[in-house]
Amino acid sequence: MRFLDTRGLGEVDYEPDCDIETFREQAHVLIVVMKAMDHSQYAVMEAVRAIHKTKPTGLLLLFKTALHEGYPDPAFEHMCPYPFDSEDWTK
């Protein structure tokens, strides 16, 4: 298993087209990691759209990070009891 970890899309002086083109045919899964509260997600979404156009049946995993940054106050506590600690949390 190999991973291509690009620099942050939208970073200054980084053009992802070469990386995306190089690994287009080799990739089996696209893993996208985005900060949940980042207001500048356009570059990431455009890259995902471009990849999806060329490989519409590819598997996409999306991870949203730093969810705590969206809490209304730094003292805001996590949900208690935590609703996802049992196997039957869908009911």
DAURHU-V101325 format. One record per residue. N is the residue number from 1. RES is the residue in one small letter. SS is DSSP state (2 for helix, 1 for strand, 0 for the rest). OMEGA is omega as a letter, one per 20 degrees, with the letter a starting at -180 (* if undefined). Layout:
N;RES;SS;OMEGA + N;RES;SS;OMEGA
//
This chain:
1;m;0;r + 2;r;0;r + 3;f;0;r + 4;l;0;r + 5;d;0;a + 6;t;0;r + 7;r;0;r + 8;g;0;r + 9;l;0;a + 10;g;0;r + 11;e;0;r + 12;v;0;r + 13;d;0;r + 14;y;0;r + 15;e;0;a + 16;p;0;a + 17;d;2;a + 18;c;2;r + 19;d;2;a + 20;i;2;a + 21;e;2;a + 22;t;2;a + 23;f;2;a + 24;r;0;a + 25;e;0;a + 26;q;0;a + 27;a;0;r + 28;h;0;a + 29;v;1;r + 30;l;1;r + 31;i;1;a + 32;v;1;r + 33;v;1;a + 34;m;1;r + 35;k;1;a + 36;a;0;a + 37;m;0;r + 38;d;0;a + 39;h;0;a + 40;s;0;a + 41;q;0;a + 42;y;2;a + 43;a;2;r + 44;v;2;a + 45;m;2;r + 46;e;2;r + 47;a;2;r + 48;v;2;r + 49;r;2;a + 50;a;2;r + 51;i;2;a + 52;h;2;r + 53;k;2;a + 54;t;2;a + 55;k;0;a + 56;p;0;r + 57;t;0;a + 58;g;0;r + 59;l;1;r + 60;l;1;r + 61;l;1;a + 62;l;1;r + 63;f;1;r + 64;k;1;a + 65;t;1;r + 66;a;0;r + 67;l;2;a + 68;h;2;r + 69;e;2;r + 70;g;2;r + 71;y;0;a + 72;p;0;a + 73;d;0;r + 74;p;0;a + 75;a;0;a + 76;f;0;a + 77;e;0;r + 78;h;0;r + 79;m;0;r + 80;c;0;j + 81;p;0;r + 82;y;0;a + 83;p;0;a + 84;f;0;a + 85;d;0;r + 86;s;0;a + 87;e;0;a + 88;d;0;a + 89;w;0;a + 90;t;0;a + 91;k;0;*
//
